[in-house]
Amino acid sequence: NAPVYYEHKQRQETKEFKEIYKERAAQERKNGEMKNFHGLDRAEGYGLRSVSSQTKLTAIAVNLKRIAKIISST
C-alpha cells in the first residue's frame, strides 16, 4: 500500500486537487445541512421519481431559506 499511498499523497499536494477539494467541501456542507436539518437522510416514498422530487423540493426549501436570510439582513 505504501506506493499507492505516496502517489495519492503527492496528488493531494497539487494546486488542481486543492481547488477541486475546496469546491467539494462547500458542496458537502450544503448537502449535510439538507440531510441533517431538512429530512433528506431518509426517503419519504418509493422509487427514483419520488426521491428525485423530494431532493428537488428540499433544495428549493433550503435556497428559499437562504434568500430570506439575505433579504432580512439588508
Backbone as a chain_set.jsonl record, in Angstrom:
{"seq": "NAPVYYEHKQRQETKEFKEIYKERAAQERKNGEMKNFHGLDRAEGYGLRSVSSQTKLTAIAVNLKRIAKIISST", "coords": {"N": [[0.798, -1.198, 0.0], [2.088, 1.174, 0.383], [3.353, 2.472, -1.948], [1.056, 3.271, -3.353], [-0.176, 4.914, -1.49], [1.764, 6.929, -1.249], [1.705, 7.988, -3.841], [-0.926, 8.95, -3.936], [-0.787, 10.851, -1.893], [1.011, 12.66, -3.001], [-0.511, 13.616, -5.117], [-2.476, 14.977, -3.719], [-1.186, 17.254, -2.964], [-1.116, 18.915, -5.135], [-2.038, 21.879, -6.974], [-4.39, 21.811, -8.488], [-5.866, 19.734, -7.29], [-6.365, 20.827, -4.753], [-8.013, 23.0, -5.411], [-10.267, 21.691, -6.469], [-11.024, 20.21, -4.227], [-11.71, 22.249, -2.477], [-14.053, 23.275, -3.647], [-15.618, 20.989, -3.427], [-15.808, 20.701, -0.657], [-17.437, 22.857, 0.013], [-19.822, 22.069, -1.207], [-20.372, 19.713, 0.183], [-20.967, 20.693, 2.704], [-23.398, 21.985, 2.244], [-24.948, 19.812, 1.415], [-24.897, 18.324, 3.752], [-26.355, 19.972, 5.471], [-28.895, 19.797, 4.279], [-29.387, 17.105, 4.68], [-29.238, 16.743, 7.504], [-30.946, 18.679, 8.66], [-33.206, 18.999, 7.11], [-34.521, 16.683, 6.427], [-33.492, 15.009, 4.415], [-32.159, 12.714, 4.855], [-33.597, 10.442, 4.828], [-35.654, 8.635, 2.658], [-38.883, 9.581, 1.597], [-40.699, 8.307, 0.006], [-41.243, 5.673, -2.444], [-39.092, 4.574, -5.012], [-37.266, 6.036, -7.779], [-38.321, 8.357, -8.896], [-39.884, 9.503, -6.853], [-37.936, 10.004, -4.871], [-36.316, 11.743, -6.267], [-38.059, 13.91, -6.594], [-38.39, 14.615, -3.891], [-35.769, 15.402, -3.272], [-35.423, 17.625, -4.96], [-37.427, 19.371, -4.008], [-36.528, 19.751, -1.408], [-34.098, 21.047, -1.906], [-35.089, 23.41, -3.03], [-36.445, 24.464, -0.809], [-34.286, 24.918, 0.964], [-32.828, 26.798, -0.503], [-34.69, 28.901, -0.624], [-34.792, 29.526, 2.064], [-32.196, 30.515, 2.429], [-32.285, 32.744, 0.734], [-34.243, 34.279, 2.041], [-32.872, 34.827, 4.387], [-30.812, 36.442, 3.438], [-32.256, 38.618, 2.465], [-33.48, 39.541, 4.796], [-31.314, 40.42, 6.252], [-30.478, 42.714, 5.055]], "CA": [[0.0, 0.0, 0.0], [2.931, 2.364, 0.514], [3.469, 3.239, -3.185], [-0.242, 3.879, -3.674], [-0.344, 5.997, -0.524], [2.677, 8.001, -1.624], [1.177, 8.59, -5.073], [-2.126, 9.708, -3.575], [-0.33, 11.982, -1.094], [1.597, 13.624, -3.928], [-1.614, 14.216, -5.865], [-3.171, 15.893, -2.815], [-0.405, 18.478, -2.829], [-1.187, 19.727, -6.342], [-2.938, 23.024, -6.935], [-5.679, 21.392, -9.058], [-6.585, 18.951, -6.285], [-6.813, 21.726, -3.694], [-9.142, 23.768, -5.921], [-11.414, 20.782, -6.56], [-11.421, 19.867, -2.862], [-12.344, 23.429, -1.907], [-15.419, 23.283, -4.164], [-16.314, 19.831, -2.865], [-16.087, 20.972, 0.752], [-18.594, 23.75, 0.062], [-20.999, 21.278, -1.547], [-20.635, 18.769, 1.268], [-21.602, 21.451, 3.778], [-24.794, 22.191, 1.861], [-25.614, 18.511, 1.455], [-25.042, 17.967, 5.158], [-27.476, 20.743, 6.011], [-30.151, 19.217, 3.78], [-29.562, 15.795, 5.297], [-29.426, 16.799, 8.953], [-31.972, 19.602, 9.126], [-34.362, 19.093, 6.218], [-35.116, 15.378, 6.178], [-33.01, 14.312, 3.229], [-31.464, 11.498, 5.254], [-34.494, 9.298, 4.665], [-36.602, 8.803, 1.554], [-40.28, 9.595, 2.026], [-41.509, 7.46, -0.871], [-40.555, 4.573, -3.114], [-38.738, 4.787, -6.401], [-36.383, 7.129, -8.145], [-39.123, 9.557, -9.141], [-40.255, 10.063, -5.561], [-36.732, 10.51, -4.217], [-35.907, 12.904, -7.052], [-38.952, 15.014, -6.215], [-38.055, 15.008, -2.529], [-34.496, 16.109, -3.321], [-35.63, 18.934, -5.58], [-38.207, 20.211, -3.092], [-35.651, 20.088, -0.29], [-33.159, 22.059, -2.396], [-35.848, 24.654, -3.156], [-36.685, 24.971, 0.544], [-33.026, 25.428, 1.506], [-32.497, 28.026, -1.23], [-35.607, 29.943, -0.163], [-34.338, 29.909, 3.402], [-31.006, 31.354, 2.267], [-32.73, 34.016, 0.157], [-34.914, 35.026, 3.11], [-31.839, 35.299, 5.308], [-30.114, 37.545, 2.781], [-33.181, 39.758, 2.405], [-33.724, 40.069, 6.146], [-30.09, 41.034, 6.778], [-30.222, 44.004, 4.41]], "C": [[0.843, 1.267, 0.0], [3.081, 3.126, -0.803], [2.166, 3.943, -3.581], [-0.495, 5.068, -2.754], [0.527, 7.191, -0.905], [2.174, 8.741, -2.862], [-0.046, 9.464, -4.773], [-1.748, 10.963, -2.791], [0.273, 13.064, -1.991], [0.516, 14.343, -4.735], [-2.362, 15.223, -5.02], [-2.443, 17.231, -2.667], [-0.501, 19.384, -4.048], [-2.231, 20.835, -6.201], [-4.339, 22.636, -7.443], [-6.518, 20.627, -8.033], [-7.147, 19.857, -5.197], [-8.002, 22.572, -4.139], [-10.404, 22.912, -5.98], [-11.929, 20.449, -5.167], [-12.139, 21.028, -2.19], [-13.804, 23.525, -2.363], [-16.237, 22.152, -3.548], [-16.691, 20.076, -1.408], [-17.306, 21.873, 0.892], [-19.879, 22.975, -0.237], [-21.36, 20.31, -0.431], [-21.332, 19.454, 2.436], [-23.084, 21.64, 3.482], [-25.57, 20.879, 1.902], [-25.846, 18.057, 2.892], [-26.197, 18.71, 5.813], [-28.808, 20.142, 5.566], [-30.431, 17.865, 4.438], [-29.954, 15.921, 6.769], [-30.624, 17.626, 9.39], [-33.242, 19.633, 8.276], [-34.882, 17.735, 5.743], [-34.637, 14.628, 4.957], [-32.248, 13.032, 3.574], [-32.32, 10.254, 5.054], [-35.5, 9.589, 3.565], [-38.028, 8.706, 2.085], [-41.154, 8.666, 1.183], [-40.664, 6.352, -1.471], [-40.231, 4.984, -4.54], [-37.912, 6.036, -6.636], [-37.141, 8.432, -8.346], [-39.486, 10.258, -7.827], [-39.056, 10.692, -4.856], [-36.227, 11.751, -4.953], [-36.76, 14.118, -6.708], [-38.624, 15.526, -4.822], [-36.76, 15.821, -2.504], [-34.665, 17.516, -3.882], [-36.401, 19.876, -4.658], [-37.373, 20.64, -1.888], [-34.662, 21.172, -0.702], [-33.857, 23.41, -2.545], [-36.068, 25.28, -1.782], [-35.423, 25.582, 1.142], [-32.65, 26.732, 0.81], [-33.408, 29.175, -0.817], [-35.22, 30.443, 1.218], [-33.128, 30.83, 3.319], [-31.367, 32.722, 1.7], [-33.393, 34.879, 1.231], [-33.904, 35.583, 4.097], [-31.088, 36.488, 4.722], [-30.983, 38.787, 2.777], [-33.366, 40.369, 3.786], [-32.483, 40.754, 6.723], [-29.803, 42.39, 6.148], [-31.175, 45.074, 4.85]], "O": [[0.344, 2.334, -0.355], [2.946, 4.349, -0.789], [2.183, 5.068, -4.079], [-0.976, 6.111, -3.198], [0.067, 8.333, -0.884], [2.213, 9.97, -2.92], [-0.176, 10.572, -5.293], [-2.332, 12.025, -3.006], [0.063, 14.254, -1.756], [0.624, 15.54, -5.001], [-2.84, 16.229, -5.544], [-3.051, 18.229, -2.279], [-0.017, 20.515, -4.007], [-3.172, 20.733, -5.415], [-5.347, 23.079, -6.892], [-7.724, 20.843, -7.92], [-8.286, 19.673, -4.766], [-8.904, 22.838, -3.344], [-11.481, 23.359, -5.586], [-13.14, 20.409, -4.947], [-13.074, 20.817, -1.417], [-14.688, 23.822, -1.56], [-17.401, 22.335, -3.194], [-17.779, 19.696, -0.976], [-18.123, 21.675, 1.792], [-20.904, 23.198, 0.406], [-22.54, 20.114, -0.137], [-22.191, 18.857, 3.085], [-23.926, 21.474, 4.364], [-26.709, 20.838, 2.366], [-26.883, 17.471, 3.203], [-26.931, 18.139, 6.619], [-29.731, 19.995, 6.367], [-31.582, 17.53, 4.716], [-30.898, 15.273, 7.22], [-31.258, 17.304, 10.395], [-34.243, 20.228, 8.678], [-35.609, 17.663, 4.752], [-35.306, 13.7, 4.503], [-31.749, 12.345, 2.682], [-31.812, 9.135, 5.108], [-36.119, 10.653, 3.539], [-38.336, 7.855, 2.919], [-42.242, 8.283, 1.615], [-39.526, 6.123, -1.064], [-41.021, 5.668, -5.191], [-37.868, 6.953, -5.815], [-36.639, 9.5, -7.996], [-39.394, 11.482, -7.727], [-39.158, 11.79, -4.309], [-35.762, 12.701, -4.324], [-36.242, 15.224, -6.55], [-38.583, 16.735, -4.597], [-36.669, 16.82, -1.791], [-34.117, 18.479, -3.345], [-36.058, 21.053, -4.546], [-37.502, 21.766, -1.407], [-34.413, 22.109, 0.057], [-33.275, 24.444, -2.219], [-35.896, 26.487, -1.612], [-35.482, 26.645, 1.76], [-32.201, 27.674, 1.464], [-32.946, 30.307, -0.673], [-35.309, 31.637, 1.505], [-33.041, 31.813, 4.054], [-30.825, 33.74, 2.129], [-33.129, 36.078, 1.315], [-34.068, 36.699, 4.59], [-30.766, 37.435, 5.438], [-30.504, 39.886, 3.054], [-33.403, 41.592, 3.923], [-32.613, 41.598, 7.611], [-28.969, 43.14, 6.655], [-31.081, 46.212, 4.391]]}, "num_chains": 1, "name": "protein.A"}
